[in-house]
Amino acid sequence: MPTRRQFLAAPAALSQIKPNDKIRIALIGAGGMGSGDVNASLATGQSELVAVADIYDGRLTRAKEIWGQHIQTTRDYREILAKKDIDAVIIGTPDHWHARIAVDAMNAGKDVYVEKPMVQKVADGHLVIEAAKKTNRILQVGSQRVSSIIYDKARELLAAGAIGQLNLVEAWWDRNSALGAWQYSIPPDASPANIDWDRFLGTAPKRPFEPIRLFRWRNYQDYGTGVAGDLFVHLFSGLHFITGVEGPERVFATGGLRYWKDGRDVPDMMIGLYDYPTFNLALRVNFVNGAAETSGFRFVGSEGIMNVGSTVTLSKVNRETEPGYTVNTFPAKVQDEFLRAYREKYPPRKPTADGMMPQAEDTFRAPRNYSDHLDHHRNFLAAIRSRKPVVEDALFGLRAAGPALLSNRSYFEKQTFTWDAAKCEVKG
């Protein structure tokens, strides 16, 4: 909780938002995800877009086409942070800019919605956490499953002991399309004249203009975080929300570049294994699975299994189920005595009319057309008004990003790492 001094030291502008006023937001990084975030925020009816920053002039033109000619546009995000009429920013830039812009925004008195992963490097995560504490700003990371009523139901069921003692979680995110493998379109007018190339590079290694590295930045370690940062981090966020854990103790990942050999320097298939204090986790992402694109969780407990995806499904062990027996090596008389006692305790179960043995299973569904993305932005805007903490704050964000970033290190360095989830740092 913020101290009274922190509260009084916070910029006063947001405390002046009246209940019926819309929260004024700005977008920094107007790519596909950033634009989607703005649309979700506006769809709540609680915000209005004031300004957009992007280093490609074409996206600034498009911003005015979509959201109105009154929108202020700029290549330099610092111009947005200097504006007094902006309450919050949405950061949808490549990963290597997340920490810098988030810290600058909070220091400028803005609340922050930053896309996942919160940071590209673990050390930067601590800078973001410190800035959030110092400035008393609201920061929410954009892994929307922590706001999902589906995941909230899964959390409720797990806490109530619906599957007994949790001992294993399997999670996966398989894709089978060019766009799913980040083969995004490159605008034919891309040129040094309409792209601020040096600003895009930022702290990344300097190199000549090469638009594919901008518009398909997830393919490169210099700007993105690969499979782990794009998708593993979603799975970690959902897992941590449902289970209430802080993170794993040990991280190991393997995989390879199997299909999309298009010049990228990150794998298109990754498998991760993680030791948590009371259960084990197995993650998988595959960009060419030869079938439908799917994602989900399988929570395996002592009394049942819970599958979480677009629904929550419980498959519970029936305590009436026979444990079975191995008596063939006993003397015949002993076998008879054993089986007589066994059948008294476990009478034969009768099949249903269709010949199937009965099972205990329940399925929970969200309402039709439900959107956790919309709820995530509702929660962010509500926190801006109330000044109450969000679930996916900077600490939560680093606890999800940390194991994902370590997965990359494990893959590239061919090592197993130990992780201190409480301190959010690598051990040893």
N, C-alpha and C positions, 0 to 999 in steps of 0.2 A: 504494500500500500504506500502511496506517496506521502511524504511528511508534510506538515503544514507549511514549512518553509519552501519545499518544492512547489506546492500548490500556489503559494503567493508569488513565487518567482516565475511562474509560467506566464507566457504572453497572454494578455487579457482579451485579445480580439475574439476568441472563440466563446468566451463566457458571455459575449454580447449577442450570440445567436438567439433570436426569439423563436418560440415554439413553432410558429407558422412560417418562419423563414427557411428557404432552401439553403443547404450547405453548398458553398461554392468550391468546386473542385477544379483541378487542372491535371492534364495528362502529360507525362514525360515518357516518351517512347510510344509512338502511335502505330505499332505493328499489330498483328492479328490479336494477340492476347490483351494488349493495352486497350485496343479499340473495343474488344469484347467486354472488358472491365467497365469502361465508360458506359457502354450501352446497358449493362446490368445495373450500374449505379443510377443512371437516369430512369430506368424502368421502375425503380422503387418510388419515384415521385418525390423523393426527399432531397435531391441534389440538382445543381445546374452546373454545366460546364462553362468555364470562363476562359481557359487558355490551353494551348497544346504546344509542346516542344518536341521536335524530331530533327535529326540531322539530314533527312532526305526531304527536299522541298516538295516532292510529289505527295508525300503524306500530309504535309501542311495544307496543300491545296485540297486534298481529299477531306481533311478535317472540316474545312469550311463548307465543302459540298454537303457533308453529312449533317453537321451540327450547327451550321449557320455562319454567315459572313461576319457576324459580330465577334466571333471567336478570335482572340489574340493568338498569333502564331509566332514562333521563334525557333531558331536553331539552338539557342543557348538556354539551357534549363535554368540558369542562374537569374535570368530576367523574370522568369515565373516566380521564383522564390522571393524576389524583391517586391512583388506585388502585394499590397496590403489587403486587397479584397479577395484573396484566396485563402480558404480555410484548410484545405487538404489537397494532397497530390496522390495520384496513382502512378506508380513506377512500373513501366512495362518495357524497359530497356533490355539489351543483352545482359547476361548475368554479371559480367565483370564491372558494370556500372552500379549495381544495386546498392552496395554498401555506401559508396561515396555520396550518391544522390540522397539516400535515406538520411544519412547523418547531416548533410547540408540542409535538407528540408526541415528536419527537427530543430536544428539550430536556428533556422529562420522562422520558427514558430508554427510550422505546418504539421498537421497530422498526416500519417503516411499509410498508404496501402501499397505494399511492395510485392511484386510477383515472386513466386518460388523459383529456385531456392533463394532464401533471403540473402545469401552471400555466396561468392565464388570460392572464398578461402575462409577456413575456420577462424583464423585470427581476426578477420574483419568482423565476424559475428560479435565478438566482444566489444568492438568499437560501437556497433549498432546498439547493443544492450546498454552500454554506458551512456550513449547519447539519449536514449529513451528515458533512462532514469534521471539524467541531469535536467532535461528539458520538460519532463512530465508530459510528453506528447503521446498520443495514441499511435501505436504502430501495429498493423495487422498484416500478416503474410497471406498471400493468395493461394492457399490450398483449401479449397472450399468445402472439402468433406468434413472438416471440423464443425461446420454449420449445418450439416445435412441431418434431416430428421431420421433418415435411414440409419446413419452411423450413431445417432443418439439412441435409437431403439436398440441397436446392437450393444452399445455400452450398458444400457439398462439391463438387458438380458444377461450379459456376462456377469455384471455385478450381482445380479440376483441368483447366480449359480445355475443358470439354465443348462449349461453343459458341464457342470462340475468344475474340477480343477483343470485349468488351461495348461497344456504342456507343449503344444506345437501350433504355429501359425504358418500357413502357406499363402503367398500373395503373388499375383502375376499381372502383367499388362502386356498383352501381345497385340502387335499391329501387323497389317498386311497390305500396305499401300505406300505409294511414293510420298504422299503428303504426311502420312504417319511416320515416315522415316526422314522427315524434315527436308524433303525436296521441294522447298517453297519456290514460287515463281519469282523471277528476277525482272523488274521493269525494264523495258527496252530503252528507256531514255536515261538510265542510270549513267552518270558521268561525274567527273570531278567538279564540274560547274554547278551541279544541283545537289551534291552530297558533300557534307563536311567530313571528309575522310579522317583527318587528324583528330577531330573530336570523337568520332566513332572509336578509333583505336584507343584513345585515353592512355591508360597505363600498360596496355598490351604492347608487344614488340612492334616496332615500326616496320612497315613494309609498303611497297607501292600499291596504288589503287587497284582493288580487285573486288568488284561488287558481289561476287558469289560469297565472299567471306562476311559481308554485311547481311545479305538477305537470307543466307543459310548459316547464320552464325552458330547455331547449335552443333554443327558438325566439327567445330574446331575448339581445341582446348584453350586457346588464347582468349576466347570470349564467352564460352559456355561451360557447361558442366556435364555434357554428354547424357547418356541414358540415365545415369544415377541422379543427376541434378534435375532432369526434366520429369522423370517418372518414378524412380525409387523414392524420391522425396515425398511425392503424393502418398505412396504406400506407407512410409514411415509416419507421416502426419496422421493418416487415418488410423493406423495401428496404435499410436501413442494416445490418440483421443479415446479410442474404444477401451483400451486396457488401463489407461492412467499411468503408464510407466514413463520413465524419463529417457530411456535409451538402452542400447545394448552394451555389453561389457567387452565383446570381442567381435571383430569384423573381418570377413574374408570374402573376396569376390573374384570371379573368373569370367571368361567369355571370349569374344573375338569379333573381328570384322569379317562376317561370313558372306554377305550378299551385296551390300551397298558400298562397293569399292569405287567410289566416285571422287576420291581425293580427300575425303574426311579423315581425321586423325583420332577419332573416337570409335569404340566398338558399336556394332548394331545388335549385339546379343550379349546379355550379361546375366549372370546368376550370382546371388549373394547369400551367404550363410551368416547368421548372427546369433550369438549367445546372449540372451536376456537373463536376469537373475532367476526367473522361475519358469521360463519356457524358451523354446528355440524358434527362430524365424528363418524361412526360406523365401527369397524373392527371385522373380524371373521376369525379364523383359526381352522380347524377341521381335525384331522388325520384319521378319519374313517367316510367318508360321504356316503359310499355305492353306489357311482356313479363315474363318470369321475372326474379326478383331474382338477380343474379350479382355476384361479385367475383373479382378475381384479378390476376395479373401476367403480362406477356409480356416476357421478356428477349431482346433481339435481338443476336446476335453475328455475328462474321465467318464462323463455320463452322456456325451453327445457331441455333435458337430454343428457349428453355426457357419453358414455361408452368407457372405455379405457382398452385394453388388448393387444392382438396381432394386433388389429386395433383400430382406433378411429371412433366411430359412433355417429352421431348427430341425435337426434329425437326432432324436434322443434315443439313448439306449433304454430299452424296456427292462426294468429290474426283474421282470418275470423270466427274462431270457435264460435259458439253461447254460450253465458254465461248461457242460460237456464232461466226459469222463474217459479214462484210459484204464480199463480193468482187464484187458485181454490176457495179461500175464498173471492174473490172480487165479488161485484154485477155483473151480466151478462153484463150490459152496460159498466161497467168499464173494464171488461175483454176484451170485443170487442175492445174498444179504445186502450187498452194496446197492444193487439196482432197485431192490424193494424200497430201501430207505430214500434213494434218489427220486423215485417216482412219487413218493409221498410228498416230498418237498417241491418237486417240479413236475406237476401233472402235464401230460401232453397238450400242447396248444392246438386249437382248432383253426384251420385256414378259413379265410373269408369266402364268400360265394364264388369269387373268381379264381379261387385256388391260391391266392397270395396270402402270405403271413402278415398280420397287422403290424404296422409301424407307427411310432409317435412322431408326427411332423407338423410344424406350423410355419406359415409364410406370412410376413408382414410387408405391405406395399405402401409406397408414398401415394398421395393423391395424383390423379392424372395431370400431366403437364407440370409437375413439381420441378423446381429448379433450386438446387443447393447454391448455385452461383449467385442467384438473386438474394437468397437468405444471407449469404456471406457478406454481401454489400449492405444489406439491411443492418446486420450486426455492427459493421464498421461505422455506419452513419449514426446508429443509435449510441455507440460509444463516444462519438465526437460530441454529441449533445449531453450525455450523462456524465462524461469523464470517468466512467467505470471501465476497468480493464477488460480487454478482449481475451478470448481463449488462446488464439494463435498470435501471441505477442512475440517480442524479440527473443525472449528466452526459449519459448516453444519453437520458434522458427529455427534457432540454432541447434536445438536438440533433434530436430528433424533433418536439417541440412548437414549436420556434422557426420552422422553415419553414412549419408549418401556421398559426401565428399571423400570420406575415408574409403568407400567402396571403389572410387576411382583410383585412389592411391594404391589400394591393394591390387587392383587389376594391373596397373602399369608397373608397379614395383615388385609384383609377385611376392607380396608379404601379407601376413596376418597382423592386424593392429588391435591393440586394446584401447578402449575408450572409457573415459570417466564422464558418465552422463550428467552427474551432479555439477561438475565444474566445466563441462563442455570443453574437454581438452584431451589430446592424445596422451596416453601414459607411456612412460619410458622414452 
